[in-house]
Amino acid sequence: MQLKIKNNLKKYITGIAITTTLLQACKSESGLYPVPETTISDRNVFDTPARIEGLVNGIYRNLKAASLYGGRYLMYQDVRGEDFINVTLNSFTGFDSWNNSYSSGSNDINNLWSAAYTTINSANIVIQGLENTTVISEAAAAAYVGEAKFLRALSYFSLITVFAQPYALDQGASPGIPLRLQAETSTANNALARSTVAEVYAQIIQDLNDAESALPDNYTTAMLNTTRAHKNTATALKTRVYLTTGNFPKVIEEAAKIVPQTTAPFSAQRGVAHALQSDIQVLFSSNYTTTESILSMPMTPTDALSGQSAIGFVYLVNREYYLNPTGILGSAQWSATDVRRNLLQTTAGRQYLRKYAKASPFVDYIPVIRYAEVLLNYAEAAAEGGQLDLASSLLLAVHRRSDPSFTLAADIANDKSRLLTAIAHERRIELLGEGFGGQDLLRKLQALPAKGDANIQTPRVEPSAQNYIFPPPNTEIATNPLFR
């Protein structure tokens, strides 16, 4: 772990803000909006239930960093696919990701790495600090540790999918990333070799299994059910992780826990009653806490990103990427009457994404996991396993929510290869701008496509190319002598 991260984390643990404002935020649902007031000693941060809760809230706060799930990580992933065309060549808003031209010194690379490992270390601090606590009940401590392990797993997954070779290349035998599982408050343990990709994924799954066992079924409000991890949150993320490693039977096993039906309508019968909302536009405009939103990063007027840090500014206000007319935008599967086209905006003949359409201070919640994704993960795994009827039903449920007249031709529904193609197209339509563009290509070992217009172009990148994955950050190279 780089010096910058450790120094920041020492400040975090010795000077963490456990304040009246933060504690009120804990009680008023999300708990993700801390405002500093005083500092306390690192010897006392686990001394009261309120301080412990503040530490847990701090993990979510770190996850919500601009370079991670504050939105920019989603953008880095999406613009690697073919569906966005860059306009500005602005290195501060993901052009190097779009152009597949990052270097180890790129700010995006170093900031993403730092944000994820800061989240990981804050999770490790909570996990280690609650090992023998008597300040809170055993059940409460276990639930907090479950949240910490979930957030650690999500952070590692976010790193391993961009900084290491895809699992499918060699079943995870390639070098991965350093697997840091102990709390660090100094630079003493910087030297740590990479674990393999398979070892990192094994830890992610172990953390998610532990989290699922320890987390509560639900919380008392829709806000908490959307912004804090519960059992279904861990299960939903497992469907994404197993899909990424190509373990389709496990995707099916996990998805069935929260999608127990084999025909529509689909809904969770355990914990939070997750289901598709009747109108997808609601999720991105008027209600960010419906049961479709399994996990989202909340924003408020006093706690929101601004300028180039805000994904809404990049996509819609400054219009730095427009939708490729020859990409998914031009797919026959996405009809002109599909309600999801209302999440686009036409300006000067170009289509721009408006899922994040609130004006400054950009208070749109950032989606991390939606029930629609779980249905599509399940659909792909079911199709891969030869359950074509189930896969078709899941695909149709997602599509018909926005386009009721849609039908799936028999020669597609009954053909595994063509059905998988339709599911892949549906993912690009439904999850556009939510961080799946590059990830879905890499997990299948597909090339990053050539794209552009008359002004800017970027070439195709094959899986064997060095720039198929992100380069390691200079900060890690410089401070970790075992990082090779």
Wavefront OBJ file of the C-alpha trace (Angstrom):
o trace
v 0.000 0.000 0.000
v 1.406 3.356 -0.932
v 2.659 5.938 1.553
v -0.118 8.360 0.689
v -2.761 5.831 1.624
v -1.187 4.899 4.915
v -0.619 8.502 5.924
v -4.207 9.335 5.110
v -5.383 6.349 7.086
v -3.329 7.269 10.112
v -5.032 10.636 10.054
v -8.316 8.809 9.599
v -7.908 6.544 12.621
v -6.278 9.102 14.953
v -8.355 12.072 13.952
v -11.639 10.588 12.831
v -14.645 12.854 13.069
v -17.050 11.437 15.605
v -19.314 14.425 15.874
v -22.791 15.464 16.819
v -23.582 16.072 13.163
v -22.291 12.646 12.158
v -24.222 10.923 14.893
v -27.394 12.710 13.870
v -26.757 11.483 10.331
v -26.489 7.944 11.659
v -29.897 8.299 13.237
v -31.405 10.041 10.224
v -30.874 7.076 8.016
v -27.869 6.948 5.715
v -25.121 8.135 8.040
v -22.887 9.034 5.107
v -22.621 12.766 5.609
v -20.083 13.401 8.405
v -18.976 16.967 9.198
v -15.769 17.375 11.283
v -16.031 19.010 14.694
v -13.342 17.608 17.005
v -10.733 14.872 17.008
v -10.225 12.009 19.421
v -7.379 9.662 20.217
v -7.005 6.403 18.332
v -7.157 4.683 21.722
v -10.744 5.807 22.184
v -12.399 5.329 18.809
v -14.008 2.043 19.841
v -15.042 3.269 23.298
v -18.708 4.035 22.630
v -21.445 2.643 20.398
v -21.738 6.007 18.655
v -18.040 6.121 17.816
v -18.138 2.582 16.477
v -21.091 3.452 14.288
v -19.168 6.487 13.090
v -16.267 4.263 12.034
v -18.608 2.052 10.030
v -20.146 5.107 8.395
v -16.621 6.173 7.508
v -16.153 3.076 5.347
v -19.188 4.010 3.264
v -17.906 7.556 3.109
v -14.597 6.339 1.660
v -16.418 4.152 -0.859
v -18.294 7.245 -2.007
v -15.076 9.019 -3.020
v -15.258 10.721 -6.410
v -12.761 8.294 -7.941
v -14.676 5.256 -6.714
v -18.458 4.975 -6.284
v -19.013 8.692 -6.199
v -19.413 8.065 -9.923
v -16.096 8.311 -11.737
v -15.337 4.585 -11.449
v -18.575 3.890 -13.307
v -17.482 6.313 -16.020
v -14.017 4.753 -16.336
v -15.642 1.375 -16.941
v -18.371 2.522 -19.298
v -16.302 4.611 -21.678
v -13.993 1.666 -22.382
v -16.851 0.059 -24.318
v -18.163 1.261 -27.653
v -21.242 3.139 -26.527
v -19.706 6.500 -25.640
v -17.826 8.876 -27.952
v -15.487 11.389 -26.382
v -15.678 15.043 -27.390
v -13.202 16.972 -25.248
v -9.955 14.949 -24.984
v -10.031 16.001 -21.340
v -7.697 13.852 -19.249
v -9.500 15.013 -16.101
v -12.769 13.402 -17.179
v -11.759 9.935 -18.265
v -10.395 10.508 -21.770
v -7.427 8.226 -21.045
v -9.842 5.456 -20.071
v -11.856 5.986 -23.269
v -8.610 6.046 -25.261
v -7.047 3.130 -23.337
v -3.940 5.250 -22.807
v -3.453 5.373 -19.037
v 0.061 5.386 -17.625
v 1.209 4.506 -14.115
v 1.448 8.214 -13.384
v -2.133 9.042 -14.396
v -4.122 10.806 -11.698
v -7.148 8.593 -12.389
v -5.091 5.459 -11.807
v -3.493 6.644 -8.583
v -6.685 8.173 -7.202
v -8.782 5.072 -7.900
v -6.197 2.792 -6.282
v -5.913 5.091 -3.271
v -9.686 5.420 -2.814
v -10.235 1.664 -2.944
v -7.396 0.788 -0.575
v -8.437 3.547 1.807
v -11.885 1.927 1.909
v -10.300 -1.486 2.394
v -8.135 -0.307 5.264
v -11.002 1.467 6.999
v -12.925 -1.818 6.741
v -9.933 -3.695 8.189
v -9.793 -1.230 11.091
v -13.427 -1.963 11.955
v -13.038 -5.736 11.546
v -9.951 -5.841 13.751
v -11.247 -3.338 16.286
v -14.448 -5.265 16.925
v -12.810 -8.643 17.469
v -13.156 -8.561 21.259
v -15.385 -5.585 21.906
v -17.665 -5.442 24.930
v -18.932 -1.956 24.131
v -21.736 -3.216 21.898
v -23.578 -6.510 21.747
v -22.094 -9.496 19.971
v -24.905 -9.349 17.406
v -24.350 -5.651 16.694
v -20.597 -6.192 16.348
v -21.163 -9.089 13.959
v -23.477 -6.974 11.802
v -20.942 -4.137 11.629
v -18.205 -6.587 10.694
v -20.534 -7.944 8.024
v -20.892 -4.455 6.564
v -17.123 -3.964 6.667
v -16.492 -7.269 4.895
v -19.081 -6.481 2.249
v -17.465 -3.100 1.559
v -14.005 -4.650 1.506
v -15.209 -7.234 -0.997
v -16.780 -4.606 -3.242
v -13.577 -2.546 -3.152
v -11.376 -5.516 -4.035
v -13.730 -6.510 -6.826
v -13.573 -2.982 -8.220
v -9.756 -3.132 -8.268
v -9.246 -6.674 -9.542
v -11.515 -6.156 -12.549
v -9.409 -3.294 -13.917
v -5.874 -3.760 -12.562
v -5.438 -7.496 -13.270
v -5.960 -9.911 -16.098
v -9.503 -11.302 -16.367
v -10.173 -14.528 -14.503
v -11.168 -16.203 -17.764
v -7.670 -15.832 -19.203
v -6.113 -18.574 -17.085
v -8.633 -19.318 -14.324
v -7.105 -16.661 -12.132
v -3.474 -17.782 -12.240
v -2.212 -14.324 -13.281
v -0.755 -11.854 -10.760
v -3.512 -9.891 -9.108
v -3.174 -7.149 -6.504
v -1.888 -6.978 -2.910
v -4.405 -8.592 -0.604
v -4.306 -6.467 2.544
v -6.398 -7.915 5.348
v -5.018 -6.261 8.470
v -5.542 -2.766 9.796
v -2.653 -0.424 9.014
v -1.913 2.856 10.762
v 1.696 3.247 9.615
v 3.891 2.434 6.622
v 5.549 -0.538 8.351
v 3.874 -3.204 6.215
v 4.011 -1.543 2.811
v 5.990 -4.426 1.334
v 3.448 -7.007 0.166
v 3.514 -9.128 -2.966
v 0.525 -9.496 -5.223
v -1.850 -12.346 -4.627
v -3.074 -14.172 -7.705
v -6.330 -13.184 -9.341
v -7.891 -16.427 -8.074
v -6.764 -15.730 -4.507
v -8.291 -12.267 -4.589
v -11.596 -13.613 -5.899
v -11.562 -16.330 -3.237
v -11.209 -13.652 -0.549
v -14.004 -11.601 -2.110
v -16.346 -14.592 -2.003
v -15.311 -15.473 1.550
v -16.034 -11.906 2.653
v -19.408 -11.920 0.926
v -20.366 -15.271 2.436
v -19.401 -13.994 5.889
v -21.299 -10.776 5.251
v -24.434 -12.563 4.104
v -24.464 -14.604 7.312
v -23.910 -11.631 9.601
v -25.884 -8.831 7.986
v -29.483 -8.076 8.959
v -32.374 -9.092 6.738
v -33.379 -5.448 6.416
v -33.434 -2.088 8.146
v -36.244 0.090 9.400
v -36.454 2.481 6.442
v -36.214 2.433 2.672
v -33.270 4.833 2.878
v -31.230 2.455 5.012
v -32.234 -0.509 2.853
v -30.782 1.355 -0.132
v -27.643 2.859 1.391
v -26.429 0.173 3.820
v -25.593 -3.448 3.139
v -28.034 -6.172 4.210
v -28.233 -9.885 3.370
v -29.643 -9.395 -0.105
v -26.943 -6.838 -0.900
v -24.247 -9.435 -0.299
v -26.151 -12.061 -2.289
v -26.676 -9.692 -5.200
v -22.985 -8.828 -5.369
v -22.124 -12.524 -5.359
v -24.121 -12.953 -8.569
v -21.913 -10.275 -10.173
v -18.688 -11.783 -8.862
v -19.535 -15.334 -9.903
v -20.639 -14.119 -13.330
v -17.272 -12.393 -13.706
v -15.422 -15.633 -12.949
v -17.684 -17.661 -15.234
v -19.079 -19.807 -12.416
v -22.602 -19.974 -13.798
v -23.971 -22.651 -11.429
v -23.065 -20.427 -8.472
v -24.705 -17.412 -10.132
v -27.880 -19.452 -10.416
v -27.625 -20.675 -6.827
v -27.151 -17.179 -5.415
v -29.679 -15.459 -7.675
v -32.361 -17.993 -6.753
v -32.147 -16.795 -3.140
v -33.578 -13.412 -4.119
v -35.288 -14.394 -7.387
v -37.117 -17.545 -6.298
v -39.663 -17.553 -9.125
v -39.142 -19.130 -12.544
v -41.642 -16.886 -14.314
v -42.492 -13.206 -14.012
v -43.233 -11.228 -11.934
v -39.962 -11.700 -10.093
v -39.391 -10.458 -6.551
v -37.335 -11.285 -3.493
v -39.136 -13.202 -0.765
v -36.304 -12.873 1.777
v -35.412 -9.681 3.581
v -36.011 -6.562 1.507
v -38.751 -7.240 -1.043
v -36.702 -6.331 -4.097
v -38.585 -6.056 -7.370
v -38.516 -4.096 -10.599
v -40.285 -0.756 -10.419
v -42.948 -0.146 -13.016
v -41.129 2.863 -14.475
v -37.340 2.946 -14.658
v -37.406 6.749 -14.861
v -38.448 6.886 -11.194
v -35.119 5.355 -10.174
v -33.166 8.207 -11.721
v -35.382 11.155 -10.915
v -37.918 11.114 -8.101
v -37.304 8.127 -5.808
v -33.824 6.751 -5.265
v -34.869 4.327 -2.527
v -37.327 1.974 -4.191
v -36.960 -1.755 -3.675
v -35.205 -2.046 -7.039
v -32.215 -0.129 -5.677
v -30.225 -2.709 -3.733
v -27.307 -0.368 -3.016
v -26.781 3.263 -3.989
v -24.490 6.079 -2.925
v -26.629 8.932 -1.516
v -26.058 12.602 -2.257
v -27.494 15.726 -0.657
v -27.113 19.440 -1.415
v -24.490 19.684 1.339
v -22.754 16.405 0.504
v -22.402 16.051 -3.238
v -19.598 16.103 -5.773
v -19.136 19.077 -8.035
v -17.572 20.030 -11.346
v -15.442 17.430 -13.094
v -15.771 15.099 -10.100
v -19.513 14.704 -10.734
v -20.615 12.160 -13.304
v -23.702 14.254 -14.112
v -21.509 17.217 -14.990
v -19.356 15.125 -17.325
v -22.170 13.320 -19.146
v -24.872 15.981 -19.356
v -23.862 19.467 -18.254
v -20.506 19.635 -20.027
v -21.516 16.955 -22.575
v -18.083 15.386 -22.832
v -19.385 12.038 -24.141
v -22.265 11.409 -26.508
v -23.800 8.059 -27.335
v -22.351 6.233 -30.308
v -25.102 6.073 -32.955
v -23.645 2.790 -34.235
v -23.415 1.286 -30.744
v -26.263 0.008 -28.610
v -28.150 3.207 -29.422
v -28.710 1.852 -32.923
v -29.710 -1.662 -31.852
v -32.999 -2.993 -33.197
v -33.563 -4.436 -29.715
v -33.906 -0.888 -28.386
v -37.067 0.424 -30.003
v -37.970 4.081 -30.428
v -40.902 3.653 -28.029
v -38.809 2.132 -25.229
v -39.180 4.302 -22.104
v -35.455 4.000 -21.454
v -34.886 6.394 -24.364
v -36.419 9.044 -22.110
v -33.212 8.771 -20.096
v -31.383 10.331 -23.039
v -31.250 13.956 -24.144
v -30.881 15.164 -27.722
v -28.670 18.212 -28.218
v -27.448 19.373 -31.634
v -28.330 16.020 -33.158
v -26.439 13.958 -30.574
v -27.785 11.782 -27.787
v -26.453 12.294 -24.264
v -27.068 10.209 -21.151
v -29.341 11.852 -18.600
v -29.568 9.196 -15.903
v -27.717 11.720 -13.755
v -29.722 14.786 -14.706
v -29.938 16.862 -11.560
v -28.240 20.240 -11.909
v -25.464 21.337 -9.572
v -24.973 20.313 -6.745
v -25.564 16.959 -8.518
v -27.640 15.128 -5.920
v -28.540 12.114 -8.060
v -27.824 8.917 -6.136
v -25.176 6.756 -7.781
v -26.449 3.192 -8.387
v -24.114 0.394 -7.309
v -26.436 -2.635 -7.520
v -29.967 -2.824 -8.933
v -32.416 -5.727 -8.995
v -32.526 -5.428 -12.790
v -28.839 -6.335 -12.905
v -29.442 -9.401 -10.737
v -32.166 -10.557 -13.153
v -29.807 -10.134 -16.093
v -26.946 -11.877 -14.282
v -29.352 -14.737 -13.612
v -30.547 -14.723 -17.216
v -27.020 -15.044 -18.593
v -26.102 -17.836 -16.209
v -29.361 -19.678 -16.917
v -28.767 -19.435 -20.663
v -25.201 -20.671 -20.261
v -26.601 -23.609 -18.303
v -29.153 -24.456 -20.977
v -32.190 -23.144 -19.047
v -33.387 -21.135 -22.004
v -37.003 -20.704 -20.889
v -35.923 -19.246 -17.556
v -33.333 -17.031 -19.240
v -35.933 -15.742 -21.691
v -38.402 -14.978 -18.900
v -35.811 -12.992 -16.977
v -34.750 -11.050 -20.059
v -38.340 -10.282 -20.989
v -39.147 -9.063 -17.472
v -36.419 -6.434 -17.669
v -37.196 -5.366 -21.220
v -40.977 -5.296 -20.960
v -40.829 -3.059 -17.922
v -39.856 -0.295 -20.372
v -41.218 -1.686 -23.648
v -44.365 -3.788 -23.003
v -44.863 -4.712 -26.651
v -41.434 -6.356 -26.961
v -41.373 -9.972 -28.064
v -38.514 -12.431 -28.244
v -38.555 -14.335 -31.508
v -38.618 -18.113 -31.158
v -35.424 -18.516 -33.139
v -33.689 -16.345 -30.509
v -35.383 -17.749 -27.412
v -34.573 -21.323 -28.479
v -30.990 -20.733 -29.549
v -28.432 -20.448 -26.757
v -25.943 -18.354 -28.698
v -28.506 -15.884 -30.002
v -30.211 -15.632 -26.620
v -26.884 -14.825 -24.952
v -26.350 -12.099 -27.538
v -29.793 -10.666 -26.750
v -28.996 -10.721 -23.013
v -25.684 -8.940 -23.665
v -27.532 -6.266 -25.649
v -30.092 -5.935 -22.875
v -27.332 -5.324 -20.341
v -25.979 -2.510 -22.499
v -29.432 -0.930 -22.789
v -30.601 -1.356 -19.215
v -27.294 -0.683 -17.422
v -25.993 2.052 -19.713
v -23.862 4.492 -17.740
v -23.798 2.309 -14.605
v -20.265 0.945 -14.923
v -20.552 -2.274 -16.934
v -19.196 -1.389 -20.391
v -15.567 -2.364 -19.954
v -16.222 -4.948 -17.258
v -18.558 -7.008 -19.435
v -16.022 -7.032 -22.273
v -13.062 -8.038 -20.119
v -14.820 -10.846 -18.251
v -15.548 -12.460 -21.639
v -12.023 -11.758 -22.979
v -13.483 -9.624 -25.750
v -11.488 -6.860 -27.397
v -12.024 -3.247 -26.420
v -13.592 -1.840 -29.592
v -12.331 0.844 -31.912
v -14.595 3.877 -31.679
v -14.787 7.555 -32.438
v -15.951 10.032 -35.039
v -14.373 12.318 -37.591
v -12.666 14.302 -34.838
v -11.356 11.690 -32.385
v -10.750 7.981 -32.778
v -9.240 5.262 -30.633
v -8.119 1.866 -31.977
v -9.247 -1.626 -31.054
v -7.387 -3.193 -28.123
v -6.923 -6.957 -28.127
v -6.908 -8.980 -24.880
v -3.197 -9.666 -25.378
v -2.326 -5.952 -25.462
v -0.600 -4.306 -22.508
v -3.268 -1.596 -22.262
v -6.121 -4.104 -22.052
v -5.981 -3.586 -18.271
v -5.078 -0.522 -16.224
v -1.386 -0.095 -15.349
v -0.279 -0.264 -11.710
v -0.044 3.133 -10.004
v 3.279 4.843 -9.437
v 2.454 5.362 -5.787
v 2.323 1.580 -5.218
v 5.382 0.861 -7.350
v 7.403 3.465 -5.463
v 6.503 2.375 -1.938
v 5.974 -1.395 -2.206
v 9.265 -3.137 -3.079
v 7.470 -6.491 -3.479
v 4.993 -5.188 -6.031
v 6.112 -6.726 -9.318
l 1 2 3 4 5 6 7 8 9 10 11 12 13 14 15 16 17 18 19 20 21 22 23 24 25 26 27 28 29 30 31 32 33 34 35 36 37 38 39 40 41 42 43 44 45 46 47 48 49 50 51 52 53 54 55 56 57 58 59 60 61 62 63 64 65 66 67 68 69 70 71 72 73 74 75 76 77 78 79 80 81 82 83 84 85 86 87 88 89 90 91 92 93 94 95 96 97 98 99 100 101 102 103 104 105 106 107 108 109 110 111 112 113 114 115 116 117 118 119 120 121 122 123 124 125 126 127 128 129 130 131 132 133 134 135 136 137 138 139 140 141 142 143 144 145 146 147 148 149 150 151 152 153 154 155 156 157 158 159 160 161 162 163 164 165 166 167 168 169 170 171 172 173 174 175 176 177 178 179 180 181 182 183 184 185 186 187 188 189 190 191 192 193 194 195 196 197 198 199 200 201 202 203 204 205 206 207 208 209 210 211 212 213 214 215 216 217 218 219 220 221 222 223 224 225 226 227 228 229 230 231 232 233 234 235 236 237 238 239 240 241 242 243 244 245 246 247 248 249 250 251 252 253 254 255 256 257 258 259 260 261 262 263 264 265 266 267 268 269 270 271 272 273 274 275 276 277 278 279 280 281 282 283 284 285 286 287 288 289 290 291 292 293 294 295 296 297 298 299 300 301 302 303 304 305 306 307 308 309 310 311 312 313 314 315 316 317 318 319 320 321 322 323 324 325 326 327 328 329 330 331 332 333 334 335 336 337 338 339 340 341 342 343 344 345 346 347 348 349 350 351 352 353 354 355 356 357 358 359 360 361 362 363 364 365 366 367 368 369 370 371 372 373 374 375 376 377 378 379 380 381 382 383 384 385 386 387 388 389 390 391 392 393 394 395 396 397 398 399 400 401 402 403 404 405 406 407 408 409 410 411 412 413 414 415 416 417 418 419 420 421 422 423 424 425 426 427 428 429 430 431 432 433 434 435 436 437 438 439 440 441 442 443 444 445 446 447 448 449 450 451 452 453 454 455 456 457 458 459 460 461 462 463 464 465 466 467 468 469 470 471 472 473 474 475 476 477 478 479 480 481 482 483 484
